[in-house]
Amino acid sequence: MDLRCMPCFVKQYTNELEGSHLSMEQNEEIVREMLSLFSSMRYDQAPVDVSLIMHKRMLDLGVSVDPYRMLKEISTRKALEMVGEIEREVLSAKDPIFDAILVSMAGNVIDYGAKNMLNLEEVLGMARKNGFRINDHHLFREKLMSAREVVMFLDNSGEVVFDHLLMRTIHRYYPSIRFKAVVKRIPLLNDVTKEDARQAGMTDGYIELVELPDEGWIRPEQLCLFPDADIFLSKGQGNFESLSEAGGVFFLLVTKCEVVAEYLGVKVGEMVFKYTN
């Protein structure tokens, strides 16, 4: 937690209100409740935990279970419109898997929870031009050679279209690999659910959609739920905040705030592919 997280929390709950179509009186009640909640929160917890507490309380006060539904559908449609041409570019690249990783990472800009909304087309171009600020791709490729199961913790709707492209590309060259794509049971912000993943086309036989057993983000102690995993691949900043202390995880994200960027030693907007020992 950091004081700089506060503007993001405010933006988060106002976005949820906008997507819930409540009365002015209900909105005012929720705003007061959120401000009261912030005044008493503990600062020794992760920002994603605060978001979950906030979201649960807002549900109690009448906010929609999935207030980002319309935005999620728009971002998924936009990504599906783009992915055909992008896949042709990926398959013609010198290293298709590396290019698919870049595309998947660039898709991480589709996020309505972060303060800095980065432009998708701009980041796709920047990804191909500049690559990763932290890059453990070589280690990822080494592990792919002997892997049989890849567990991928998905992040946001929209970008899941490009995560699916990454899985397809890996499976094209390593057909024995199976994927477990981990989604949220209850969405927070524009998190991917099973329904979202299916709408994005993630219905291949070599991909199993797995819901987290409880609400919120995956925790380091829950990695034992996947005993057959050869590779853990985590998408996005929220999953990084939850799993950053876990070993044996590849993190793929765009840094969207000063707090996480400083933690990683990079700048806001830079792309990271980092393995934790």
C-alpha positions as CSV (number, residue, x, y, z in Angstrom):
1,M,0.0,0.0,0.0
2,D,1.1,3.5,-0.7
3,L,-0.6,6.9,-0.4
4,R,-0.4,7.2,-4.1
5,C,-2.9,4.3,-4.4
6,M,-5.7,6.5,-3.1
7,P,-6.6,8.3,-6.5
8,C,-6.9,4.8,-8.1
9,F,-9.3,3.6,-5.4
10,V,-11.4,6.7,-5.9
11,K,-11.4,6.2,-9.7
12,Q,-12.3,2.6,-9.2
13,Y,-15.4,3.1,-7.1
14,T,-16.6,6.0,-9.2
15,N,-16.3,3.8,-12.3
16,E,-18.3,1.1,-10.6
17,L,-21.0,3.6,-9.7
18,E,-21.2,4.8,-13.3
19,G,-21.8,1.2,-14.5
20,S,-24.5,0.5,-11.9
21,H,-27.1,3.1,-12.8
22,L,-28.1,3.9,-9.2
23,S,-30.0,6.9,-7.9
24,M,-28.1,10.1,-6.8
25,E,-29.0,9.3,-3.2
26,Q,-27.6,5.8,-3.5
27,N,-24.4,7.1,-5.1
28,E,-24.0,9.7,-2.4
29,E,-24.4,7.0,0.3
30,I,-21.8,4.8,-1.3
31,V,-19.3,7.6,-1.7
32,R,-19.6,8.4,2.0
33,E,-19.2,4.8,2.9
34,M,-16.1,4.4,0.7
35,L,-14.5,7.5,2.2
36,S,-15.2,6.2,5.7
37,L,-13.7,2.8,4.7
38,F,-10.5,4.5,3.5
39,S,-10.1,6.4,6.7
40,S,-10.0,3.2,8.7
41,M,-8.1,0.8,6.4
42,R,-4.9,-0.9,7.3
43,Y,-1.8,0.1,5.2
44,D,-0.1,-3.3,5.7
45,Q,-2.3,-5.0,3.1
46,A,-2.0,-5.2,-0.7
47,P,-4.0,-2.7,-2.8
48,V,-5.9,-5.6,-4.4
49,D,-7.2,-6.6,-0.9
50,V,-8.5,-3.1,-0.4
51,S,-10.2,-3.2,-3.8
52,L,-11.8,-6.5,-2.8
53,I,-13.1,-5.1,0.6
54,M,-14.4,-2.0,-1.2
55,H,-16.1,-4.0,-3.9
56,K,-17.8,-6.4,-1.4
57,R,-19.1,-3.4,0.6
58,M,-20.4,-1.7,-2.6
59,L,-22.3,-4.9,-3.6
60,D,-24.0,-4.8,-0.2
61,L,-25.0,-1.2,-1.0
62,G,-26.6,-2.1,-4.4
63,V,-23.8,-1.8,-6.9
64,S,-24.0,-4.2,-9.9
65,V,-22.2,-7.5,-9.5
66,D,-20.5,-6.8,-12.8
67,P,-20.6,-3.0,-13.4
68,Y,-17.9,-3.2,-16.0
69,R,-19.9,-5.6,-18.2
70,M,-20.5,-3.1,-21.1
71,L,-16.9,-1.9,-21.1
72,K,-15.7,-5.5,-21.0
73,E,-17.8,-6.4,-24.0
74,I,-16.5,-3.4,-25.9
75,S,-12.9,-4.2,-25.1
76,T,-13.4,-7.8,-26.1
77,R,-15.0,-6.9,-29.5
78,K,-12.1,-4.4,-30.2
79,A,-9.5,-7.1,-29.4
80,L,-11.3,-9.7,-31.6
81,E,-11.4,-7.2,-34.5
82,M,-7.6,-6.8,-34.2
83,V,-6.4,-10.3,-33.4
84,G,-6.7,-11.8,-36.9
85,E,-4.2,-9.4,-38.5
86,I,-2.0,-9.5,-35.4
87,E,-1.9,-13.3,-35.5
88,R,-0.7,-13.2,-39.1
89,E,2.1,-10.9,-38.1
90,V,2.9,-13.2,-35.2
91,L,3.2,-16.3,-37.3
92,S,5.4,-14.5,-39.8
93,A,7.7,-13.2,-37.1
94,K,11.3,-14.5,-36.7
95,D,10.3,-15.9,-33.3
96,P,6.5,-16.3,-33.2
97,I,6.3,-17.3,-29.5
98,F,8.3,-14.3,-28.4
99,D,6.2,-12.0,-30.6
100,A,3.0,-13.6,-29.2
101,I,4.3,-12.9,-25.7
102,L,4.8,-9.2,-26.6
103,V,1.3,-9.0,-28.0
104,S,-0.2,-10.7,-24.9
105,M,1.8,-8.2,-22.7
106,A,0.7,-5.2,-24.8
107,G,-2.9,-6.3,-24.4
108,N,-2.5,-5.7,-20.7
109,V,-3.2,-2.0,-21.3
110,I,-7.0,-2.8,-21.4
111,D,-7.6,-2.0,-17.8
112,Y,-10.2,0.3,-16.2
113,G,-8.8,0.1,-12.7
114,A,-5.4,1.9,-13.2
115,K,-5.0,5.6,-13.1
116,N,-2.9,5.7,-16.3
117,M,-5.0,4.5,-19.3
118,L,-2.4,3.6,-21.9
119,N,-3.4,3.4,-25.6
120,L,-3.6,-0.1,-27.0
121,E,-2.4,0.6,-30.5
122,E,0.4,2.7,-29.2
123,V,1.6,0.0,-26.8
124,L,1.5,-2.7,-29.4
125,G,3.8,-0.6,-31.6
126,M,6.0,0.2,-28.6
127,A,6.2,-3.5,-27.6
128,R,7.5,-4.5,-30.9
129,K,10.0,-1.6,-31.0
130,N,11.3,-1.6,-27.5
131,G,10.6,-5.0,-26.1
132,F,10.8,-5.7,-22.3
133,R,12.5,-3.6,-19.7
134,I,13.0,-6.8,-17.7
135,N,13.2,-9.9,-19.9
136,D,13.4,-13.5,-18.7
137,H,12.1,-14.9,-22.0
138,H,15.1,-17.1,-22.4
139,L,14.3,-18.9,-19.2
140,F,10.7,-19.3,-20.2
141,R,11.6,-20.9,-23.5
142,E,13.9,-23.3,-21.7
143,K,11.1,-24.4,-19.4
144,L,8.7,-24.7,-22.4
145,M,10.9,-27.4,-23.9
146,S,10.0,-29.9,-21.1
147,A,6.7,-28.5,-20.0
148,R,3.4,-30.5,-20.1
149,E,1.2,-28.1,-18.1
150,V,1.2,-24.3,-18.1
151,V,-1.0,-22.5,-15.6
152,M,-1.9,-19.0,-16.6
153,F,-3.5,-16.5,-14.3
154,L,-5.6,-14.3,-16.5
155,D,-6.3,-10.7,-15.8
156,N,-8.7,-8.5,-17.7
157,S,-11.4,-8.9,-20.4
158,G,-10.2,-7.8,-23.8
159,E,-6.6,-8.7,-23.2
160,V,-7.7,-12.3,-22.8
161,V,-8.1,-12.4,-26.6
162,F,-4.3,-11.8,-26.9
163,D,-3.6,-14.3,-24.1
164,H,-5.5,-16.8,-26.1
165,L,-3.3,-16.0,-29.1
166,L,-0.3,-16.7,-27.0
167,M,-1.6,-20.1,-25.9
168,R,-2.5,-21.0,-29.5
169,T,1.0,-20.0,-30.7
170,I,2.7,-22.0,-27.9
171,H,0.5,-25.0,-28.6
172,R,1.3,-24.7,-32.3
173,Y,5.0,-25.4,-31.6
174,Y,4.6,-27.5,-28.4
175,P,1.4,-29.5,-29.1
176,S,1.8,-31.7,-26.0
177,I,1.4,-28.7,-23.7
178,R,-2.0,-28.3,-22.0
179,F,-3.1,-25.0,-20.3
180,K,-5.1,-24.2,-17.2
181,A,-6.4,-20.7,-17.6
182,V,-7.4,-19.4,-14.2
183,V,-10.3,-16.9,-14.1
184,K,-12.2,-15.1,-11.4
185,R,-15.4,-16.6,-10.0
186,I,-16.7,-13.1,-9.2
187,P,-15.3,-10.2,-11.2
188,L,-13.6,-7.2,-9.6
189,L,-13.3,-4.4,-12.1
190,N,-13.0,-5.9,-15.5
191,D,-11.6,-9.3,-14.4
192,V,-12.0,-12.3,-16.7
193,T,-14.7,-14.8,-15.8
194,K,-15.4,-18.1,-17.5
195,E,-18.1,-16.4,-19.6
196,D,-15.7,-13.6,-20.6
197,A,-13.0,-16.1,-21.6
198,R,-15.5,-18.1,-23.7
199,Q,-16.7,-14.9,-25.4
200,A,-13.1,-14.2,-26.3
201,G,-12.9,-17.6,-28.1
202,M,-11.0,-19.5,-25.4
203,T,-12.8,-22.8,-26.0
204,D,-10.0,-25.0,-27.4
205,G,-9.7,-28.6,-26.1
206,Y,-6.2,-28.1,-24.8
207,I,-7.3,-25.2,-22.5
208,E,-9.2,-25.8,-19.3
209,L,-10.8,-22.8,-17.7
210,V,-10.4,-22.9,-13.9
211,E,-12.2,-20.7,-11.4
212,L,-10.4,-19.6,-8.2
213,P,-12.0,-21.3,-5.2
214,D,-12.8,-18.1,-3.5
215,E,-13.2,-14.4,-4.2
216,G,-10.2,-12.2,-4.9
217,W,-6.8,-12.9,-6.4
218,I,-4.6,-16.0,-6.3
219,R,-2.4,-16.2,-3.3
220,P,1.1,-17.7,-3.1
221,E,-0.1,-20.5,-0.8
222,Q,-2.7,-21.4,-3.4
223,L,-0.2,-22.4,-6.0
224,C,-0.3,-25.9,-4.5
225,L,-3.8,-26.2,-6.0
226,F,-1.9,-26.9,-9.3
227,P,0.5,-29.8,-8.4
228,D,1.1,-30.7,-12.1
229,A,2.1,-27.2,-13.2
230,D,5.4,-27.0,-14.9
231,I,5.1,-23.2,-15.6
232,F,3.1,-20.5,-13.8
233,L,2.5,-17.5,-15.9
234,S,0.8,-14.5,-14.3
235,K,-0.8,-11.6,-16.3
236,G,-1.2,-8.1,-15.1
237,Q,-0.4,-5.8,-12.2
238,G,-3.1,-7.1,-9.8
239,N,-1.9,-10.6,-10.0
240,F,1.7,-9.4,-9.6
241,E,0.7,-7.5,-6.4
242,S,-0.8,-10.8,-5.0
243,L,2.0,-13.2,-6.1
244,S,5.1,-11.0,-6.1
245,E,6.5,-12.9,-3.1
246,A,5.9,-16.3,-4.6
247,G,8.8,-18.2,-6.2
248,G,8.7,-19.9,-9.6
249,V,6.3,-17.6,-11.3
250,F,6.7,-15.7,-14.6
251,F,5.1,-12.2,-14.4
252,L,4.0,-10.5,-17.6
253,L,2.7,-7.0,-17.2
254,V,2.8,-3.3,-18.2
255,T,3.6,-1.1,-15.2
256,K,0.7,1.3,-14.7
257,C,1.5,3.2,-11.6
258,E,4.5,4.7,-9.8
259,V,4.3,2.3,-6.8
260,V,4.7,-0.9,-8.8
261,A,7.2,0.7,-11.2
262,E,9.4,1.7,-8.4
263,Y,9.2,-1.7,-6.8
264,L,10.4,-3.3,-10.1
265,G,12.9,-0.6,-10.8
266,V,11.3,0.4,-14.1
267,K,9.3,3.4,-15.4
268,V,5.5,3.6,-15.7
269,G,4.4,2.2,-19.0
270,E,7.4,-0.1,-19.4
271,M,6.9,-3.8,-20.1
272,V,8.1,-6.6,-17.8
273,F,8.6,-10.3,-18.2
274,K,10.1,-11.3,-14.9
275,Y,10.7,-14.7,-13.2
276,T,10.9,-15.0,-9.5
277,N,13.1,-17.7,-8.0
